[in-house]
Amino acid sequence: MTKIALVFLLGSLLFCSGVSDVQMEILQQSDLLDVQGLKIDDYDNKMLAICVICKYVMRKVIVGVGKTVSKDEVNRQLNTICRKIRIPGCRNFVRKYRNKLINDLLAGARAHTICVHLKLCKNM
């Protein structure tokens, strides 16, 4: 999927109803998600957008941590990631899931695995 198609897909899913508070905060007014006004009623599409955002955040943290996987480095990356990527709701996401994120990152889990563990992505 091309970057433009991904941005369009995510943008079209931005203003979906029925998403939890944390998930909606992640989706609202994102710099990544430009398209406004489109509504998608399909639950799977809403979850896809949330999953993509979760994996994006986790990949950035994993890259930032690099091979120096220590609790201090993971905490440092979690403390700074939201300022770097500037996605609204990121801080609430990190705050809510911090302990699970730290444990999964220290265990060497990949972005998709972490998001499945948080129940933000389906296991495929």
VMD Tcl script that draws the C-alpha trace (Angstrom):
set ca {
  {0.00 0.00 0.00}
  {1.44 3.36 -0.97}
  {1.97 6.10 1.56}
  {-0.71 8.27 -0.07}
  {-3.24 5.42 0.01}
  {-2.40 4.76 3.65}
  {-2.82 8.43 4.56}
  {-6.14 8.54 2.68}
  {-7.35 5.36 4.40}
  {-6.38 6.65 7.82}
  {-7.85 10.06 7.08}
  {-11.14 8.56 6.01}
  {-11.28 6.66 9.28}
  {-10.45 9.67 11.44}
  {-13.93 10.80 12.33}
  {-15.43 7.46 13.30}
  {-17.90 7.14 16.16}
  {-18.03 4.52 18.88}
  {-14.31 4.39 19.62}
  {-13.02 4.43 23.20}
  {-11.77 7.73 24.63}
  {-8.07 6.86 24.34}
  {-8.50 5.46 20.85}
  {-10.47 8.52 19.71}
  {-7.86 10.88 21.14}
  {-5.22 9.05 19.13}
  {-7.29 9.52 15.97}
  {-8.45 13.13 16.42}
  {-6.67 15.98 14.66}
  {-3.61 13.91 13.81}
  {-0.95 15.44 11.59}
  {-0.79 12.05 9.89}
  {-4.49 12.00 9.16}
  {-5.38 14.93 6.93}
  {-8.72 14.09 5.34}
  {-11.72 15.36 7.29}
  {-15.44 14.84 7.08}
  {-15.57 11.23 5.93}
  {-17.38 8.70 8.08}
  {-16.85 4.95 8.10}
  {-19.31 2.88 10.10}
  {-17.49 -0.43 9.83}
  {-15.96 -1.47 13.16}
  {-13.09 -3.33 11.46}
  {-12.03 -0.18 9.60}
  {-11.98 1.83 12.83}
  {-9.85 -0.81 14.47}
  {-7.54 -0.86 11.46}
  {-6.86 2.87 11.85}
  {-6.19 2.47 15.58}
  {-3.95 -0.51 14.89}
  {-1.94 1.38 12.26}
  {-1.38 4.30 14.63}
  {-0.37 1.98 17.50}
  {2.13 0.18 15.29}
  {3.49 3.50 14.00}
  {4.12 4.75 17.54}
  {5.67 1.44 18.62}
  {7.96 1.26 15.58}
  {9.25 4.75 16.36}
  {9.93 3.75 19.98}
  {11.66 0.51 18.91}
  {13.88 2.41 16.46}
  {14.68 4.97 19.17}
  {15.58 2.28 21.68}
  {17.74 0.46 19.14}
  {19.87 -2.34 20.51}
  {20.18 -0.62 23.90}
  {17.14 -2.30 25.39}
  {17.20 -1.17 29.01}
  {14.33 -0.02 31.18}
  {15.84 3.47 31.42}
  {16.20 3.77 27.64}
  {12.66 2.48 27.03}
  {11.31 5.01 29.56}
  {13.31 7.79 27.92}
  {11.92 6.91 24.50}
  {8.36 6.69 25.83}
  {8.80 10.10 27.47}
  {9.95 11.76 24.24}
  {8.13 9.91 21.43}
  {4.94 11.99 21.60}
  {6.84 15.26 21.21}
  {8.65 13.84 18.19}
  {5.66 12.49 16.28}
  {3.02 14.96 17.54}
  {-0.06 12.76 17.31}
  {-2.85 13.98 19.63}
  {-3.70 11.32 22.19}
  {-0.18 9.88 22.13}
  {0.56 10.97 25.70}
  {-2.66 9.41 26.99}
  {-1.84 6.22 25.08}
  {1.66 6.05 26.59}
  {0.37 6.93 30.06}
  {-2.39 4.30 29.95}
  {-0.24 1.45 28.62}
  {3.22 2.44 29.95}
  {3.84 -0.65 32.12}
  {2.68 -3.07 29.41}
  {4.71 -1.21 26.80}
  {7.85 -1.35 28.94}
  {7.44 -5.07 29.63}
  {6.78 -5.91 25.98}
  {9.64 -3.74 24.72}
  {12.08 -5.24 27.23}
  {10.96 -8.70 26.10}
  {11.90 -7.75 22.53}
  {8.35 -7.81 21.17}
  {7.68 -6.34 17.75}
  {5.28 -3.45 17.14}
  {2.43 -5.64 15.88}
  {2.78 -8.06 18.80}
  {2.65 -5.20 21.30}
  {-0.48 -3.73 19.71}
  {-2.18 -7.15 19.68}
  {-1.28 -7.56 23.36}
  {-2.93 -4.18 24.06}
  {-5.99 -5.35 22.06}
  {-5.57 -2.47 19.61}
  {-4.81 -4.81 16.69}
  {-6.17 -8.18 15.68}
  {-3.82 -11.14 15.70}
  {-3.29 -12.14 12.09}
}
mol new
graphics top color blue
foreach p $ca { graphics top sphere $p radius 0.5 }
foreach p [lrange $ca 0 end-1] q [lrange $ca 1 end] { graphics top cylinder $p $q radius 0.2 }
display resetview
